[in-house]
Amino acid sequence: MVCPRFSEVAEQSRRSRFLPSKTKTIPPHTYQGIWDRLGIVGSALCVLHCISAPLLIGVFSAAGIGFLGDDIFHQILAVCLLFVAVLAFLPGFRSHRNRLVVLLGVVGVGLILSTGFLLEPLISHGLEIGLTIAGSVLLVGAHAANWRLSSEAECCPGH
């Protein structure tokens, strides 16, 4: 005996092959937005990491994920954010030509990279966290603006 629910799902699946899909596929030219969304999520995770790591360092160690509090984790995250920023801002600038957005992104990435690699031994931990959070917030704003301006440039060229 066939489960009634199974036959209903099978029938819907069979019918959906012949009906237009209601889900949207992402055309190749909109991959730009994916990099900006990834940059926003990555930068937001950076802020979350900067806030939670000092508070939860003992919990991280007890749970076996103490590496989340290590400097190398910050450095890896910073390099990943750099790559995502390059993949988002270069094509974005080509479409919208807004230098301020790119400048905000460069300053944001610069703050994150400098606190992860250069300034760490020279500044206090609190200042390092503050500068990293400031860089991440700038990067979130720059990615959001880049995404919006790139979408507008694709939608309405010349505006």
N, C-alpha and C positions, 0 to 999 in steps of 0.2 A: 504494500500500500504506500502511495506517495503522500508525503506531508502536504496538506493544503497550502500552507505558507510557501513551501518550496515551489509549488506549481504556479502560485501567484507571482512570485519573484521571477521565475523563469519566463512567464508570459510577458511581464513588464520589460524584461531584458530583450526578448524577441521583438517586441513592438518598438522599443527605443532605437533599434537599428534602422528602422524605416522612418522615424520621426526626427525632426531637427532637434539637436541637443540644446538644452537650456543652460548648460554650463559654458562658460566662456573659455576659450583657449587663448594663450598668450601669444600674440604675433611676435615675430623675431625683433621688430623695432622697439618693443616695449621692455626688453630685457634690462634697459637702463634703469627702470623703476625697481627691479629686483635688487640691484646692487645698492641702491639708496635705502631700500627697506632693510636689507641685511646690515648696512652701516648703522642705521638707526637702532636696530636690535642689538648689534654688537656694542655700540656706544652706551646704550642703556644698561647692558650687562656689565660693562666696565664700571659705571656708576654704582650699580648694585654690589659689585665685587669690592669696590673701594670703601663702601659704607659697611658692608657686612664682614669683610675679612678681619679687621681689627677686633670686632665684637665677638666673632665666632671662631677665632683661631684655635681655641681649646677644643671646641666641638669638631672642627675639621680634623684635628690630630686624632681625637678619639674615634672618629668615624673612618679613619684611614684615608682621608682626602686632604691631608695637611699640605700637599703641594699647592692647593688653591691659595694658600697664604704666602707662598714663596715668591721671590722676586722674578724668577724665571717665568712664572705664570703670567705676571704683568708684562714682561717683555714679549712673550709669545702673543699675547692678546694685542699688544701695541703694534706688532708687525702685521698681524692679521688685519687690524683696522686700517693700517697703511695701504695694504694691497686692495682692500675693498674700496677705500677712498679713491685710489688711483683709477680703479675700474668704473667708479661712479662719476667722478668729477671731470675726467678728460672727455668722455663722450658728452657729458652734460654741458660742459663749456662750449663744445663745438655746436651744440644745438641752440643754447640760449645766450651765450656770449656775456654772461653776467660775471664780472671779475670779483665782485664782493662775495659772492657765494663761494667761489674757489678760495679766496683769501681766508674766509672763515674756516673752511675745511683745512687749509694748510696750517693755520694757527692752532686749530684743535688737535690735529695730528701731531704737530710740532710739540705742543705741550705734553701730550701723552708719551711721545717718544723720548723727549728730553727728561721727563721725570722717571721713565723706565730705564734709561741707559746712561744719561749724563749727570743729572742733578742728584741722584739718589744719595751718594756719599757726602754731598755738600750741604744738603738742606735737611730740616727736621722731617720726621715721618708725617706729622700733621700738615705741614706745608706741601709735602709730596702728594698727599691725598687730596688736598684742596686744589692744587694745580691740575691733577689728573681729572678730577671731577669737572673743573672748569673747561678743560680740553674736551672732555666727553660731551658736555652740554653744548659747547660750540659746534662739535661735530654732528650732534643730533640735529641742531638747527640748520646747519649747512646742508646736510643730507635731505632734510625736509624741503628746504627751499629749492635745492637742485632738482628734486623729484617733481615738485610743483612746476617749476619753470620749464623743465624738459618736457613735461606732459603738455603744457600750454604751447610750447614750440612745435610739438608734433601735431597737436590739434589744430592750431591756428598759426601757420607760418607767417612771419612778418609782424607779429604782434608783440 
